[in-house]
Amino acid sequence: MHADLSRSTFRPERHYSAVVAQQGRVQLDADLNEQTALQLHRERTLVADLIGQHGGPREATGFRIEYVGGNHDIDTLYIHGGRYYVDGILVDADRPAPGTPVPDEGAEAQQPADAKTYWDYWDQPDGFRDPEKPGDRLPSPTSEPFLVYLHVWERAVNAAEDPALREVALGAALPDTAVRSKVVWQVLSLSLSELELDDSDAAEPSKEVVRAAFARWAQHRSAVASRLAARSERPEHADDDPCLVRPDARYRGQENQLYRVEVHAGGEAKDATFKWSRENGSVVFPVDELDGSWVQLASLGVDDKLDLDVGDHVEFTDTAYASRLEALPLLRVEELDLPGRRVRLSAEPAPGVGRLPHLHPFLRRWDHHEGPRRKGRTTALKGGAVPVTEGEWLPLEDGVEVYFAQGGSYRTGDHWLIPARTAIGGVEWPADPARRPLLREPAGVARHFAPLALVKGEESAVDLRLAFGPLASSIPAADEATLAAEAQAAREEQAAESGPSGGRSQTTAAAEAAAEGDK
């Protein structure tokens, strides 16, 4: 999650059940975030244990797929509303009804038009598929059947992407208060040949065969195949300014930081690149206007630490491309126009990115300026990012180093978080008893998949979803009789205790009558 965090402390293997606040203590973002993570982990684990890998409520199962092709301008899918659970994560496919605007003065009130209750493949809220891109188009079922599946993951949304998150009463100069974690769902297509079915099953595969083959494909896609370790070593020229931190410090930074190392371009090690940020990638700048390589920003930053400078590398993106998990070339800031709040980048942004204001384009700053030094030479950047080198310690800055395990396979968006602390002069990273840093899997992105339908021909889709019924059911007749008998016995006991005198026993009523006669 790209957010201004101190660190991330949730570790499921520790089996903590709650964060308990203490009086008179400093409140940290990490404690509150860990409590949220604990609750989500418990809730989603329970749901997955009860439902299974995926499924929906029988009366409101979402993501029914309807293939629409043939004589239409472009083939599409209708994605019908409802709810579905994938690995315990709730995914909502209902399409919100549009609001009714206030009519113009003097005009008659218009009745709201019938709104679509389903999503189209091309307008699904987080899919951002482009009909002009060959890779986004749907296959033709007349040539080969194809599978429709659901891809689910989570990403952070900041105030640059959703301005409604910012409290305007705090003033424009103050940063936003919090980000949001959003469940992203995307309905995508997959050629049946990619499932590697047996020849005997490929001609007319059953639902069970397709589900099993897809489960193997999804397991391979979601499996983590890269690991990283981090450490802090005493950097070269550490004694040039000994007044900054204590002399024995390995981390020489002047401030506490949360370093984020994120895979930029995925693939094998020879093709993969990474980028890093000392602020967890949280430094972003909303874009007001794009003119060639000149970008006008809403703000150039709130201080020297969180601003832009010549030589910085930035990622020009928007809501659509942030949801596609695709690597875009990182651009370099070449020139600043402070009065005009403009920056000139090393090249124009990629075609189709940042041209639509409703997608909220923004720049994300990364803090690497060049690749690591080896044998007196600096490694050249590739696409503005640092090439992955396995089996070697790679320096970031101020003594912080990272190590990629050999034989890895990398996915765009996967990342590791490295807290660096001045109090200990090092980084917080697990190590073995010999103090050797341990290799760890990425902190994210966790990808989840579920099959939805098999499209075998025009206007034909075989439903692959699963459904479950409610746990509550009618009380059996034998139990109803038992309950009725218990209720009748309780009424008779109450009547016997109260007697015929309106809640008083017969003895009490007689005693009161005798006392009245004596008078």
N, C-alpha and C positions, 0 to 999 in steps of 0.2 A: 504494500500500500504506500503510494507516494503521499506522505504526510509529514508535518513537522513534529516528529516524535523524539522523545529522549532515548527510548529503547523499546524493544518488544520482549516481554518476559514470559509469555505463555508457552509452556512446555507440557504437552499431554502426558509424557512419561513420568512426570512428577506426581500425578494423581491428586493435585489440589482440587478441592471442591468449592472454595469460596475465598474471596479477598475480604479480610476483616479489618476495617479502619480502626485506628487508635486515636484517642483524644490528644490534642495538642501537638500532632505531628504535621509535617509538611505533606500536602497532597500532591501526588505526581500523576501525570497522564498515564504512565505505564501501569499503575495499579488499577485505575478505572478501566483501561483497555483490556487488562488481563481478566477482570471480572466479566466483561462482555464476551471475551473469547471463551471463558469457562462455560458460560451459559449456552453459547452457540454450540460448542463442542458436545455438551451433554444432550442438548435438544436434538441435534442432528444425528448423533449416534443412536439415540432412542428411536427416532423416526425410521432410520435405516434398518435397525434391528427388527422393528415391527412390520415394515412394509417390504423390505428387500431393497435391491439396488435401485429400482424405479417402479412407479405405479401411481395411479390417481384414484380419487374417490369415485365409486361406481356411478353416482348420480351427477357428478360434476367433473368427469375426467377431461382434462384439457388436451390441446394439441392434436385434435383429430385432423388428419391431412386429407385434403381434396385436391386432386390434380386437375388443372385446367389447361388444356392445350388445344391442338388441332387448328381451328380457324381463327384463333385469337392472334393479336399482333405479336405477342410474346408469351411463351409458356410460363405458367406461374403455379403457385400452390396457395390454397386457402388454408389458413391456420386457425382453427376454431377455438373458442374460448374455453376456460375452465382451469383447473389446477392440476399440477403434476409434481411428483417428488422424485428427485434424482440424487442418490446418495444422501438422503435425508434433507436436502435443500428444497424449500418450497419455491416452485416456479409458477408464476401466474400468467396465463395467456389471455385473460379477459381484456377486451379493448374498452377503454373508458369512453363513456358517452360524451360528445361535445357539449359545451355549455350553450345556453341561449343568450345572445347579447341583448342589451336593452335597445328597443327600436328607436330609430331617429325621431326627432320631434315632429309630430304631425303624421307620422306613418303608423299604419295599423300593425299591431303585434303579429309577428309571423310565428306560425306553428313550427316547431323544430322538425327538420326533415329527418326521415328515417336514416339513422347512421349505421354504418357497417358494424356488425358484431364480431367480425373475424379480421385477422390480419392477412395481408397479402405478402407473398414471399419477398416482394420488392420494397415493402414499406414496414416490415417488422421492426419493432422499436430499437433493437440493438444489433440488427443484422448488417445494415448498411451495405447491401449487395448492389452492384452496379451493372445494369444490363449491357453496358458497352464493354465490359471486361469479359473476355472469353472464359476465364477461370470462374466467373461468378454465375454464368448461365447454367440453367438446368439441362441435364442430358435429355436426349430424346428417348422415351421408353419404347418407341417402335424399333429402334436399333438394338437396345440393350436395357433390361430392367435396371432400376437404380433404387438405392435405399435412401430414405429420408430420416435424418436423425437429429437429436437435440444436443447442442453443445452448451454447457453451463459453466460459468466461472464467475469470479468476483473481482471488481476493481474499485479503486478509490475515485470519488468524484469531488472536485474542489470547487471553490466559489468562482473560479475562472470559467468552468464549464457550466455551472448552475448558479447564476448571480443571486437567486432567491436564498441561497445559503448565507449570504452576508447580511448582517444586521446593519442597516443604513444609519441607524441612530448612533452607532459607534464612530461614524465618520469615515471618510474615504481613506484617510491616512493609516488607519489601524488595520492590521491583518485580520483575516477571517478567523473565526473561533474554532471551527472544527470541520472536518471533511466527513463524507459519507461513504460507507461501503455498499456497493450496488451489485445485486445479482444480475448478471448479463446472460440472457439466453438467446441462442441463435439456431434457427432451423436451417440445416444445410443438407446437401445431397452427396451421395457416395456411390460410385459405380460398383455394381455387384461383383465385377471382376477383382476389385481391390480387397474383397473379403477372403479371397483364396479358398473358395469352396472346392470340395472334392468333385471330380468329374461326374460321379454318379449323382451328385446333388445339384450340380450347376444348372441342369436343364429345367427342373421344376422343384426348386427347394421349398421345403415346408417352413412354417413359422418357426418351429423349434430349431431347425438347422440354421436359419438366418439369424435368429437371436444368439445362438451359440457362436456362430462365426463373428458376429458383430461384437460380442463380449470379448473375444480374443483380440480383435482389432482395437477396441477401446482400451483394453488393458495395456496394449503396447503403446498407444498414443499418450496415455496418462502416466505411464511409468517414468520415473526420474532416472536419468542416465548421466548426470553430471554432479560432481562434488567439488567443494572448495574448502580450503582452510585459510585462516588469517592469523597474523602475529604482528607484533611491533618489535622492530629491531633498531638499534642505535644508528641513525642515518649518517651519511657522510657530512662533514662540516658541522657536526652537531655542536661543537664548542665555539662556533663563530660568535654566538650571542648567548652566553651562559646565563644572562639575567632573565631570560624568558621563563624557563622552567628549571627544575632542579637538575644538577649535573648528571645524576644517574638515570634519568628518565630515558626510556626507549621511545615512547611516543612524545614527540617534541612540539605538538600543536599547542597553541595558546588557549584553546577553548575545547570544551567537551563537544564531541561530534557523534553523529550516527551515520557512518559511511554506508552507502548502498552500492553494491556491485551488481550490475544488471546485464544480462545477455542482450545484446542489441540484434545482431544478425545470427540466426541459428544455423544448425547443421553440424557437420564434423568439425573437429578442432581446426583443421586447415582453412576452413571457410568462416568460422565463427568469430565474432567480435564482442567486446563488452564496453561498457561505459561506467563511470562511477561519479558519485556525488557525495559531498560531505554533509549535506542537509537532507539525506534520504530522498533526493529528487523532488523536494517540495517547493523549490523556488520556481514559480511560474509567473508569466506576464500576459494578461489578456491582450489580444490583438484587436485594434479598432479598424485598421485599414491596411490593405496590401497593395503596393504599387511596384511591381517588378521585384527587385531584390530589397527594396526599402519597405520596412514594416513600421507602421505607427502603432504605438502601444498605449494602453490606458494609463500605465505608470511605468517608470524605469526602476522602481524599487523604493523601499522605505528607508534604507541606510546603505552604508558602504559594503556591508556584509551580504546583503540580499539584493544587490543591484546587478546590472550588466556592465561589462567592460570589454574593450577591444581585445580580441583573442579568445573570448569565451566560446565554447561550443554549445549550441542550442538545438533543440528538437522542435521543429515547427509542425504542429499537429492540431487536431480538433477532436470533437467527441466521436466522430465516425471512425477515424483511424485509430483512436485509442481503444475502441471496441473491437477492431479487427485483429489486434495482436500482430501487426506487420511492422517490419523495420523500415523506417524512412531515413534517407541520408541525413546525418547531422551536419549542420551548417555553422560556419564560423562568423562571429561578429567582427566586421571589418571597420565600421565607422559608427560614431555616435553623434546624434543631433539632439543635445539635451533640451534646448528650448522647444523644439518641435516634438519631443518624446518619440524620436524615430531612431531606428538602427538600420544599418545596411549590412546585409548578409553576404556571404561569399558566393551565393548562387540563389536563383529563384527557388521557392519551395516546389516540391513535387507537384505535377499536374493534378488538379482535382482536390488538393488539400488546402483548407483555409479560405476558400473562396465564398463560402456560404455563411453569413453572420449567425443564422440560427443554430449552426453547429459549434459556435463559440470557439473559434481558433485561438490558440495561445502558444507561447514559447515556453519550453521547459529547459532550464539551465542545467548543464552538466559541468563538472569541475575538472575533468582531465584536459590537459593542453597538448600532450604529446604521449607517445608510447614510452614504455620503460627503457632505461638505459642498459645496454649490454656491451661489455668490452669497449667502453668509451664511445659507443655509437647509440643514437636514439632510434628506437623502432618507429617507422612511419605509420601514421594512422591509415585506416582503410574505411572509406565512407564516413570519415569523421570520428570513428570509434577505434578502440584499441584492439589489435589482433590477439586472440587467445593463444597463449603458449602454455602447454601442459608440462608438468614435471619440473617447473622452476618457480622460485619465489619472485614475484613481480612487485616492484615498489609502486605505491600510489603517491603518498606524500608524508612528510613528517615521521618517517619510520614505519608507517603502516604498509604491510606487504600481504599479498594474497597468493595462493597456490592452487592451481587447477589440477585435479587428479588426471592421470593419463587414461586414455581410452574413453573419454566422455563424448556424449552427444548432446548438443545444446539447443534450447528452445527459446525463441524470442520472448522476453518478459520474465523469465526465471531470474531470481535475484537472491542475494544474501545481505543481511544486515550486520554491521560490525560497529558496536559501541566503542568509542575511544574516550578515555578519561584521563584528565590531567592529574587527578589525585593519586592515581597509581602509576602514572607515566606509561600506560600501555593500553591494550585493547582487551575487552571482555570476550573471551573465546574459550570453549571447552578444550581441555588438554588431558593427556594421560598422566599417570603418576610420575613419569619421567619429564613432564612438562613439555611434551611434544604436542603441537596443535592437532586436533582431530578433524578429519574430513567430514563435512556436513552436506546434506542435501539442501536444495534451495528452500527458502521460506515460502515460496510461491513462484509461479501461479499454479494453483490446483485446478485441473481440468476434469470435467465430469461429462459423461455421454450416456444417451439412452436412445434405442431405436424407436421410431414412430410408425413408419409405413414402408411397404415395398410397392413401388410403382411399376406395374408390369405392362401397362398399355394405356391407350387413350382413355381418359375418364375412369381409370381403374387404379385403386390403391388398396393393398392388403394391410389391414390394421395390425400393428405389432405392439401396441400399447398393452399394459397390464392394468387391472383395476382391482380394488379391494372394497369390501362392504363395511358398513359401520359395525363397531364392536357391540353396541347396544342392540337388544332384540326383545321380542315379546316374552313375557313371563309364562312359563309352561303352565298348563291347566292344573297339574297336581300342586304346583307352588301357589297358584291363585287360591285353590281351596284351602290350603294350609293357612295362608295369610288371612282369608276371610274368617276361618274358625278362630284364629288368634284375636282378630279384631272384635268378634262377637263375645268371646270370653272376657276381653278387657272391658267391654261395655257392661256386661252383667256384673262384673266385680265392682265397677264404679257405682252402679245402681244399688248394689247391696250395701256399700259403704255409706251412701248418701241417705238411704231410707226414703219414706214417702213424704217427708215434711220439708221438701224444698232444700235438700242439702243437709238437714239435721237428722240425727238418729232418732228411733222411736223412744228410747230412754230419755234423751234430752228433751223431746217434745212433751212427754208426760210430766217430767219434773217441772217444766215451765208452767204447764196447765195447773198443777197442784198449787204452786206458789201464787198464781193469780186468784185461785179460789180462797185462799187464806185471807187475802186482802178484803 
